[in-house]
Amino acid sequence: MYQDDDPIETSEWLDALESLIEQEGVDRAKYILERLSERASRDGTELPYSITTPFRNSIPVSREAPMPGDLFMERRIRSLIRWNAMAMVLRANQRPGELGGHISSFSSAATLYDVGFNYFFHGGDEKRESDLIYFQGHSSPGIYARSYLEGRLEENQLDKYREEVDGEGLPSYPHPWLMPDYWQFPTVSMGLGPIQAIYQAHVMKYLDSRELIEMGDRKVWCFVGDGECDEPETLGSISMAGRENLSNLIFVINCNLQRLDGPVRGNGKIIQELEGVFRGAGWNVAKVVWGRHWDPLFARDQEGFMQRVMEEACDGDLQNFKSNGPAYTRKNFFGKYPELAKMVENLSDDEIGKLNRGGHDPYKIYAAYHHAVHNNGGRPTVILAHTIKGYGFGEAGEAQNTAHSLKKLDIDQLRAFRDRFAIPLKDDELEAVPYYRPAPDSPELVYMKKRRQDLGGFYPKRRKDSQPLKIPELDIFKNLLEGTGDRKISTTMAFVRLLTALTKDKRIGKRVVPIVPDEARTFGMEGMFRQLGIYTAEGQKYVPEDRDQIMYYREDKKGQILEEGINEHGSMAAWMAAATSYSTNDFPLIPFYTFYSMFGFQRVGDLAWASGDIQARGFLVGGTSGRTTLNGEGLQHQDGHSHVLAQTIPNCIAYDPAYAYEMAVVVHEGMKRMYERNENVFYYITIMNENYEQPAMPKGIEEGIIKGMYLFESVEAKGKSKSPRVQLMGSGAILNEVRAGAQLLKDDFGVGSDIWSVTSFNELAREGQHVDRWNRFHPDDTPKKAYITQCLEKMKGPVVSSTDYIKLHSEQVRAYMPGTYVTLGTDGFGRSDTREKLRSFFEVDRYHVVVAALTALARDGEVKEDQVLEAMRKYGIDRNKSNPVLS
C-alpha cells in the first residue's frame, strides 16, 4: 500500500474535490476526473483501476427519490402477503404427499415485489400494453398470496397449491401452460428468465424501431437470484443488452447471499462481483446494500472505519452476522476497530438487530426503482438488493444454510412469526395455519386495489389469444409447388425462396421475423441482407467492406432480420419473444429461426421445452440436418437425433420434408393453425444443403403430407405377374436413396415396390398413440386404426424405412405396422467424408435399402436367403465390418 508522505497535500486535493461536487455537482466532478485520468495516462502513469464501487448504496441519501405512499399501510399489506404465502406452503406440507414448496426465497424478496406492485409494475390499459415481468420462480407463493388478498384467487385454490391434476390447483412455479391467463413466462429453470428478459426487451425495441409497436414507457422487469447468476444463460447475453442500449430492461437481483446448499460466495462478495460484471457490460448499476437505519452511522463514519469493515467482511461473515444475532454482530463487526465499537456503544442489541439490509427497506428500493425507470442514462439497469434468505423466520431459518428447504414451523415459531408481522390471529387458531384476508372494504384492501387501479389493473395477467391473421392461400408458394425441372437445388434454397415470398406479401410480410445465429450465408440467406436489412439499434455507422456487391452486409435501425451472432441461446430467446408477441404485444409475429440442426434442440433444449410451456407460435428451422447430408463437417456438426428431441415436447410439430412442395404445404398449414386458428403449437422443420431435382407436387397429397406420409410413387417389376413386393419408406434427403434402391430392386432382383414419402414419423407416432388410447378406453366400440396402418395394411410386402436419423426415430411407429418392419438409421457418432461414403458407413444408402428389403422378403418367405448374399456381394457390402454404432 502507498505510504502517504504528504497528508496535508492529500487533504487539499480531497477538499478541492469536495468543493467541486458541492458547487458544480457530480457530473462536473466526473468530467474533471476523466480529464485528469487522460492527462496522467498520456505520460504512462498506471492509474489504479476498479470497476466496482465501495460496498454501500449507489444512490446517496440526498439523491433518493421520496416514496409517496403510506409506509404503514404497505407494511401491513406486505405482512399479510407474507403470512398467506407461508400458510399456503405449510398447509400443503400437512396434507398427504407433503407437496411442499419454497418460502425462504419469497421471504427475502417480498419488499422487492411489493414496491414494484405498488408503484412500478404497469398492468396495461387502453393507452399502452403492460410491463413484462419475469418473476423468480421460487417466489410464486408470494405472488399467489397477493392475488388472494386482491380476490383473484380463493382459499380452495390456495389449498390446491401443487395439486393441479383435477384442474383447480395452482402450479408450483410460473407456468403459462397451466395458468394461461395469469403467468406470462416460465422462469423456474435457472437462467432462462434472465436471457428471455434480455431478448424480450430487444424484440420490444426492434418492433418500436420498425414502427410496428410503440414501446413508450414499457419496461421488462426480471427478478433473479444471486445464486442463479452462476448459470451461463443468466449473464451470457448481458453485453448485448448494454451494446443495444436496452433502457427498457431492468434486472432486480435478490442478493440474499445463499443458494440451495450454502453461501453463493462465502469467501467473496457476490454483490461486488456482479457490479463489476454488469458495469463492464455497459449497464447502469444500482446497489441497495443497507437500509435507512444505517444512514446515521454512515453520516458519523468520518474516518471510514465502518466502510472498511464492510469491505473486509466476506459474504460468509455477513451470513453469520445475521444468523448469530446482534451480540455476535457487535463483537465481530463493530468490535473490529475501537473507533467503530465506540460509535455504537449507546445502541442496544435490539437496535443493532434492526440495522436492516437494503432489500428489506421500501424507501431504498423505491429510490432504486425510480432511478432505474427515470434516470438510467439510456442503458439497461441492474439493481443489486442485499437481503436475508428466510427473512422473518428468526432462528427457524434466517440466513441459515438450510433456509431454502424450510417447509415446516412449530407452534412457537408460528407464534413468533405472527407477532413479528402483527397478524390478527389467536393462539388457538395457529395450529391450523389459517389464511387471513380482511374484509373487501378494509383500509388495507382498498389501498391495495387503488394502487393497482392507478397502474392499469391486476397483475400478473396474460393475453391468451389475439386477433387472427389472414394467411395467404397456398399458391403464394407457386414456384415451389411447380418444382425445378432439371435444375437441382437444396431444400434450404427452397426455404429461402419460401421466406422471400412471405416477406413480400402485403398482408403478413412485415410480421415475418427471420432470425439467424451468424449462419445466414451458410443457409444462402445473404440475399435478404440488402432486401430486408439486419436490425441494429444504432443503424449502420460504417461503410461495409462489401458495399459494392449486390448482397452486401446492410445493418439498419429498421432492419427486419435478427442476426444474433454466434449465440444459439440468445437467438432462441429472441425467437421466443417474437413467438409470443401475439400475447405480450397483441401483435402476432411469424418468426423463423434458422440454425444448424445439430446446435438447435441439443444446445437449447431447456429453452425449447420452455417454448412449449410459454405457448410459443412460430417456426424453428433446422438447417444442414441429417447425419450424412452435411458432408465434410464431422462428429459434432452432424445431426442424427434432433427429431427425437423435438418429439419430447408435446406441442412441437416436427417435419422432415424431402421436397420443396412438402415444405410449402407444412409451412402453410402451420401458419393456418397458429395464426388463423390460434392453436398453441410450434413447428420444427428440417432442411438440407444437398442439391437435387425438386419435383412438382402431385395432386391430392396435401392431407398425407400433413398427417405424416403419402404414397409418392410405385415401381413395378416388369415381366413378373407375381413378383415379390416391398413397401419402402424414406424421409428427407434419404428419400432419394430409397427411390434409387427401388430401381435396383426392380432391375437387379425383379422386386416391385411402393415408395412412401414420410414427412413426419413424429406425427405418425402421435396419431397412432392417440388411436391406441381411444381403443383402450372404448373396448365396446369398433377399434380404430392408426393412419399409418390404414396406409400400409392393404399393400403387399414387408416395410423398410430409411432415414438420416437414428433408428429410434422411425422405430416409434413399429407398433402400427401390419407386418414385417425393418428400420435403417444413422446410429453412432458422425464422420467427415463424402455423402456417399457416409451413407454407406451408416448403412442407409440405396444398396443397404436393397439388402434390407431382400432380408425382409426372405423372412416372409418371398425370396430365398441366397439373394440377400448375392446383393451384398454385388454391391460390395462387407457383412463383417464394424457396427457404426460402436465405431
Secondary structure as GFF3:
##gff-version 3
##sequence-region A 1 887
A	DSSP	alpha_helix	7	24	.	.	.	ID=ss1
A	DSSP	alpha_helix	26	42	.	.	.	ID=ss2
A	DSSP	three_ten_helix	61	63	.	.	.	ID=ss3
A	DSSP	alpha_helix	71	94	.	.	.	ID=ss4
A	DSSP	alpha_helix	104	119	.	.	.	ID=ss5
A	DSSP	beta_strand	132	134	.	.	.	ID=ss6
A	DSSP	three_ten_helix	137	139	.	.	.	ID=ss7
A	DSSP	alpha_helix	140	149	.	.	.	ID=ss8
A	DSSP	alpha_helix	155	158	.	.	.	ID=ss9
A	DSSP	alpha_helix	192	209	.	.	.	ID=ss10
A	DSSP	beta_strand	220	225	.	.	.	ID=ss11
A	DSSP	three_ten_helix	227	230	.	.	.	ID=ss12
A	DSSP	alpha_helix	232	235	.	.	.	ID=ss13
A	DSSP	alpha_helix	238	243	.	.	.	ID=ss14
A	DSSP	beta_strand	249	255	.	.	.	ID=ss15
A	DSSP	alpha_helix	270	280	.	.	.	ID=ss16
A	DSSP	beta_strand	284	288	.	.	.	ID=ss17
A	DSSP	three_ten_helix	292	294	.	.	.	ID=ss18
A	DSSP	alpha_helix	295	300	.	.	.	ID=ss19
A	DSSP	alpha_helix	305	312	.	.	.	ID=ss20
A	DSSP	alpha_helix	315	323	.	.	.	ID=ss21
A	DSSP	alpha_helix	326	332	.	.	.	ID=ss22
A	DSSP	three_ten_helix	334	336	.	.	.	ID=ss23
A	DSSP	alpha_helix	338	343	.	.	.	ID=ss24
A	DSSP	alpha_helix	349	353	.	.	.	ID=ss25
A	DSSP	three_ten_helix	358	360	.	.	.	ID=ss26
A	DSSP	alpha_helix	362	374	.	.	.	ID=ss27
A	DSSP	beta_strand	381	386	.	.	.	ID=ss28
A	DSSP	three_ten_helix	394	396	.	.	.	ID=ss29
A	DSSP	three_ten_helix	403	405	.	.	.	ID=ss30
A	DSSP	alpha_helix	411	420	.	.	.	ID=ss31
A	DSSP	three_ten_helix	427	432	.	.	.	ID=ss32
A	DSSP	alpha_helix	443	454	.	.	.	ID=ss33
A	DSSP	three_ten_helix	474	477	.	.	.	ID=ss34
A	DSSP	alpha_helix	478	481	.	.	.	ID=ss35
A	DSSP	beta_strand	488	489	.	.	.	ID=ss36
A	DSSP	alpha_helix	491	504	.	.	.	ID=ss37
A	DSSP	three_ten_helix	509	511	.	.	.	ID=ss38
A	DSSP	beta_strand	512	516	.	.	.	ID=ss39
A	DSSP	alpha_helix	527	532	.	.	.	ID=ss40
A	DSSP	beta_strand	534	535	.	.	.	ID=ss41
A	DSSP	beta_strand	555	556	.	.	.	ID=ss42
A	DSSP	beta_strand	562	563	.	.	.	ID=ss43
A	DSSP	alpha_helix	568	579	.	.	.	ID=ss44
A	DSSP	alpha_helix	581	584	.	.	.	ID=ss45
A	DSSP	beta_strand	590	596	.	.	.	ID=ss46
A	DSSP	three_ten_helix	597	599	.	.	.	ID=ss47
A	DSSP	alpha_helix	601	614	.	.	.	ID=ss48
A	DSSP	beta_strand	619	623	.	.	.	ID=ss49
A	DSSP	alpha_helix	642	646	.	.	.	ID=ss50
A	DSSP	beta_strand	652	655	.	.	.	ID=ss51
A	DSSP	alpha_helix	660	671	.	.	.	ID=ss52
A	DSSP	pi_helix	672	676	.	.	.	ID=ss53
A	DSSP	beta_strand	682	686	.	.	.	ID=ss54
A	DSSP	beta_strand	692	693	.	.	.	ID=ss55
A	DSSP	alpha_helix	702	707	.	.	.	ID=ss56
A	DSSP	beta_strand	709	715	.	.	.	ID=ss57
A	DSSP	beta_strand	725	730	.	.	.	ID=ss58
A	DSSP	alpha_helix	734	749	.	.	.	ID=ss59
A	DSSP	beta_strand	752	758	.	.	.	ID=ss60
A	DSSP	alpha_helix	761	777	.	.	.	ID=ss61
A	DSSP	alpha_helix	787	792	.	.	.	ID=ss62
A	DSSP	beta_strand	799	802	.	.	.	ID=ss63
A	DSSP	alpha_helix	807	811	.	.	.	ID=ss64
A	DSSP	three_ten_helix	814	816	.	.	.	ID=ss65
A	DSSP	beta_strand	821	824	.	.	.	ID=ss66
A	DSSP	alpha_helix	835	841	.	.	.	ID=ss67
A	DSSP	alpha_helix	846	859	.	.	.	ID=ss68
A	DSSP	alpha_helix	865	874	.	.	.	ID=ss69
###
